[in-house]
Amino acid sequence: MKNLKAIALALVVVLSTASVTAQTKKVDVTGSTINWVGKKVTGQHNGTVNLKDGALVFKGTKLAGGTFTVDMTSLTATDLTGEYQGKLNGHLKGEDFFGTEKFPTSVLVFKTIGTKSKDLYTVTADLTIKGITKPVTFEMAVKGNTATTKFMVDRTKYDIKYGSGSIFDNLGDKAISDEFELAVALKF
């Protein structure tokens, strides 16, 4: 009887400490969105950029990881049309900004994840733009088969200095904010 209790207790301990296997959920790139907003002294521009691929990793119901590749060649302004949209898109894809011919993708890889509340996580990730990798931290809400976040990226950390008032003097109303906002809605 003592042996049976000891075996039962050992089994309960083993089962309760067994690690939950990770489950990778592929992101639906056509159902997911990335919207951006870039501000300047005289206003702002907004637009979209597409995911090329991505996946979230869960352990049980808890977010445990993620990796995403963004198609920078899909970068487009949505607040303009025609010739002006073409000019801005060309400038953003050019060497002054994202250099998409040489750097057609950007990558985000989750490094650490902390639970803030039931469906809200604090994520620190490595973001690679133009071949330069820097950490970013943001909150991500995960509910059902969706995940959403909104965060700021300092473009000067990725050698995107064009029109930066913190780098160049005397720009006046031509200054462009160093930070741009990303609003991401993932379906998986």
Buried (B, 14 or more C-beta within 10 A) or exposed (E): EEEEEEEEEEEEEEEEEEEEEEEEBEBEBEEBBBBBBBBBEEEEBBBBBBBBEBBBBBBEEEBBBBBBBBBBBBBBBEEBEEEEBEEBBEBBBEEEBBBBEEBBBBBBBBEEBEEEEEBBBEBEBBBBBBEEEEEBEBBBBBEEEEBBBBBBBBBBBBEBBBBBBEEEEEBEEEBBBBBBBBBBBBBB
